[in-house]
């Protein structure tokens, strides 16, 4: 069985409500299931529910070499979307391109807003998926076209400061939403659909996972430090 969003699971044995468990199908390992379920379902709800881009749209995904970013790129490409993503290094750019990103912006070297304007011939984007938060929020808004949507689904760089909503009007009647996974798997039907899609795509090879490193449970603190450093890519796993 696999689950996510249940506290107290840095352990050899854990209790979880039965209605929050999903069966791991044949064809994928427990490590693959652990690597896929949280970030896979997050990517799923973002592009299949929160804002569904149309085939031919150009979108921006921040942090494209992270665990969620790599999966989000792949799911967006399934919809026929042109994907722009941001990363910090050339090594991460290579990973993002391998996942299907069409354009990669090294935010440490380039002006993200200016580059997006060039790539869209000045039109801007219908949507930006932003898991970074504080340091990218303003950039994300400036990348949108009129009536575009900022999907802010994380805060890796910190919380976004208080924001005057009138600016959404002056910047082109923009939308901002702050979704979270629990509300997109609140029903058993939603949980089974999202987990089922992700597991099926992993099993058939159309969704690629990157498990960067595994740690014994006794090294959980080191795994947390490496996550906090933002130097990792893909997924880190703890093995009891």
C-alpha positions as CSV (number, residue, x, y, z in Angstrom):
1,X,0.0,0.0,0.0
2,X,1.0,3.6,-0.5
3,X,-0.2,6.9,1.1
4,X,0.8,10.5,1.7
5,X,-0.1,13.3,3.9
6,X,-0.2,11.1,7.0
7,X,2.0,12.3,9.8
8,X,4.3,10.1,11.8
9,X,5.7,8.0,8.9
10,X,9.4,8.4,9.5
11,X,9.2,4.9,11.1
12,X,9.6,1.2,10.4
13,X,5.8,0.7,11.1
14,X,3.1,3.3,10.7
15,X,-0.7,3.6,11.1
16,X,-2.8,5.2,8.5
17,X,-6.5,5.5,7.9
18,X,-7.6,2.8,5.5
19,X,-9.5,5.3,3.3
20,X,-6.3,7.1,2.7
21,X,-4.4,4.0,1.4
22,X,-4.1,3.1,-2.2
23,X,-2.9,-0.3,-3.6
24,X,0.4,-0.4,-5.3
25,X,-0.3,-2.1,-8.7
26,X,1.8,-4.8,-10.3
27,X,4.6,-3.4,-12.4
28,X,6.0,-0.8,-10.0
29,X,8.1,-1.2,-6.9
30,X,7.5,0.1,-3.4
31,X,10.3,2.6,-3.9
32,X,8.7,3.8,-7.2
33,X,5.4,4.2,-5.4
34,X,6.9,6.2,-2.6
35,X,8.7,8.4,-5.0
36,X,5.6,9.0,-7.2
37,X,2.6,9.3,-5.0
38,X,2.9,12.8,-3.4
39,X,4.7,14.7,-6.1
40,X,3.0,12.8,-8.9
41,X,-0.5,13.5,-7.5
42,X,0.5,17.2,-7.0
43,X,1.6,17.5,-10.6
44,X,-1.6,15.7,-11.6
45,X,-4.0,18.1,-9.9
46,X,-2.1,21.1,-11.1
47,X,-2.4,20.5,-14.8
48,X,-5.6,18.4,-14.8
49,X,-7.7,20.4,-12.3
50,X,-6.3,23.7,-11.0
51,X,-5.5,25.2,-14.4
52,X,-5.8,22.9,-17.5
53,X,-3.6,24.3,-20.3
54,X,-4.7,23.7,-23.9
55,X,-2.7,22.0,-26.5
56,X,-0.4,24.6,-28.1
57,X,-0.3,26.8,-25.0
58,X,3.0,28.0,-23.7
59,X,3.4,27.7,-19.9
60,X,6.1,28.4,-17.3
61,X,7.0,25.9,-14.6
62,X,9.5,27.1,-11.9
63,X,12.1,24.7,-10.4
64,X,11.9,22.3,-13.3
65,X,14.6,20.0,-12.0
66,X,12.9,19.3,-8.7
67,X,10.9,16.2,-7.9
68,X,7.6,17.9,-8.6
69,X,9.0,20.0,-11.5
70,X,10.3,17.0,-13.5
71,X,6.9,15.2,-13.2
72,X,4.9,18.4,-13.9
73,X,6.9,19.0,-17.1
74,X,6.1,15.4,-18.3
75,X,2.4,15.7,-17.5
76,X,2.1,19.1,-19.2
77,X,3.8,17.6,-22.3
78,X,1.1,14.9,-22.4
79,X,-1.4,17.7,-23.0
80,X,0.6,19.1,-26.0
81,X,1.9,22.1,-24.2
82,X,5.0,24.1,-24.9
83,X,6.9,24.2,-21.6
84,X,9.3,26.9,-20.4
85,X,11.0,26.1,-17.1
86,X,13.5,27.8,-14.7
87,X,16.5,26.1,-13.1
88,X,19.7,27.3,-11.4
89,X,22.5,25.3,-13.1
90,X,23.4,23.7,-16.4
91,X,23.2,20.3,-14.9
92,X,19.6,20.9,-13.8
93,X,18.9,22.3,-17.2
94,X,19.9,19.0,-18.8
95,X,17.5,17.1,-16.5
96,X,14.7,19.5,-17.3
97,X,15.2,19.1,-21.1
98,X,15.4,15.3,-20.7
99,X,11.9,15.5,-19.0
100,X,10.6,17.3,-22.1
101,X,11.1,21.1,-21.4
102,X,11.1,23.0,-24.6
103,X,12.9,26.1,-23.2
104,X,15.1,26.3,-20.1
105,X,15.9,29.6,-18.4
106,X,18.9,29.7,-16.0
107,X,17.5,32.2,-13.5
108,X,21.0,32.7,-12.1
109,X,22.2,34.1,-15.4
110,X,19.1,35.5,-17.2
111,X,16.3,37.9,-16.5
112,X,13.3,35.5,-16.4
113,X,10.7,38.0,-17.3
114,X,12.6,39.4,-20.2
115,X,13.3,36.0,-21.5
116,X,9.7,34.9,-21.3
117,X,8.6,38.0,-23.2
118,X,11.0,37.1,-26.0
119,X,9.8,33.5,-26.1
120,X,6.2,34.6,-26.3
121,X,6.8,37.5,-28.7
122,X,5.7,39.9,-25.9
123,X,2.3,38.2,-25.3
124,X,3.0,36.7,-21.9
125,X,1.7,33.4,-20.6
126,X,-1.7,32.0,-19.7
127,X,-0.4,30.3,-16.6
128,X,2.7,30.1,-14.3
129,X,3.1,27.2,-11.9
130,X,5.2,28.5,-9.0
131,X,6.5,26.3,-6.1
132,X,9.2,28.7,-5.1
133,X,7.1,31.6,-3.7
134,X,8.8,34.6,-2.1
135,X,11.7,35.1,-4.6
136,X,9.7,34.3,-7.8
137,X,6.2,35.7,-7.0
138,X,6.7,39.1,-8.7
139,X,8.4,37.5,-11.7
140,X,5.6,35.1,-12.1
141,X,3.0,37.9,-12.2
142,X,5.0,39.9,-14.7
143,X,5.2,36.8,-17.0
144,X,1.4,36.5,-17.3
145,X,-0.7,37.8,-20.2
146,X,-3.9,39.7,-19.3
147,X,-6.3,37.4,-17.4
148,X,-3.5,34.9,-16.9
149,X,-3.3,32.7,-13.8
150,X,-0.6,32.3,-11.2
151,X,-0.8,28.9,-9.6
152,X,1.3,29.3,-6.4
153,X,1.6,25.8,-5.0
154,X,4.7,26.0,-2.8
155,X,7.1,28.3,-0.9
156,X,10.6,26.9,-1.2
157,X,12.1,30.3,-0.8
158,X,9.7,31.5,1.9
159,X,6.2,32.9,2.2
160,X,5.0,35.6,-0.1
161,X,4.6,38.9,1.7
162,X,1.2,40.6,2.1
163,X,0.0,41.6,-1.3
164,X,-2.5,44.4,-2.4
165,X,-5.1,42.7,-4.6
166,X,-5.7,45.9,-6.6
167,X,-2.4,45.1,-8.3
168,X,-4.0,42.1,-10.0
169,X,-6.4,44.6,-11.7
170,X,-3.7,47.0,-12.8
171,X,-1.5,44.2,-14.2
172,X,-4.2,42.9,-16.5
173,X,-7.1,41.4,-14.4
174,X,-4.8,38.5,-13.3
175,X,-5.8,35.5,-11.2
176,X,-3.8,34.0,-8.3
177,X,-4.7,30.7,-6.6
178,X,-3.0,28.9,-3.8
179,X,-4.0,25.2,-4.0
180,X,-2.9,22.3,-1.9
181,X,-3.1,18.5,-2.5
182,X,-5.4,17.6,0.3
183,X,-8.3,19.4,-1.3
184,X,-7.8,17.6,-4.6
185,X,-7.8,14.1,-3.0
186,X,-10.5,14.8,-0.4
187,X,-12.8,12.1,-1.8
188,X,-12.0,8.5,-2.3
189,X,-12.8,8.8,-6.0
190,X,-10.3,11.7,-6.5
191,X,-7.6,9.9,-4.6
192,X,-7.9,6.6,-6.5
193,X,-8.1,8.4,-9.9
194,X,-5.0,10.6,-9.4
195,X,-2.9,7.8,-7.8
196,X,-4.2,5.3,-10.3
197,X,-3.2,7.5,-13.3
198,X,0.3,8.2,-11.8
199,X,1.0,4.5,-11.0
200,X,-0.3,3.4,-14.4
201,X,1.9,5.9,-16.3
202,X,5.0,4.9,-14.2
203,X,4.3,1.2,-14.8
204,X,4.0,1.7,-18.6
205,X,7.1,3.8,-18.7
206,X,5.5,7.0,-20.0
207,X,6.2,8.8,-16.7
208,X,9.8,8.8,-15.7
209,X,10.9,9.0,-12.0
210,X,14.2,10.4,-10.8
211,X,15.2,8.9,-7.5
212,X,18.4,10.8,-6.8
213,X,19.3,9.2,-3.5
214,X,18.1,6.8,-0.8
215,X,19.0,7.0,2.8
216,X,18.5,4.6,5.8
217,X,15.9,5.9,8.2
218,X,18.7,6.6,10.7
219,X,20.0,9.3,8.3
220,X,16.7,11.2,8.0
221,X,18.3,14.3,9.4
222,X,20.9,14.4,6.6
223,X,18.2,13.9,4.0
224,X,16.3,16.9,5.5
225,X,19.5,19.0,5.3
226,X,20.0,18.2,1.7
227,X,16.4,19.0,0.8
228,X,16.8,22.3,2.7
229,X,19.9,23.2,0.7
230,X,17.9,23.2,-2.6
231,X,20.8,21.4,-4.3
232,X,19.0,18.2,-4.9
233,X,17.1,17.1,-8.0
234,X,14.3,14.5,-8.3
235,X,13.3,12.5,-5.2
236,X,15.0,11.5,-2.0
237,X,13.8,8.4,-0.2
238,X,14.1,7.1,3.4
239,X,14.4,3.3,3.7
240,X,13.3,1.8,7.0
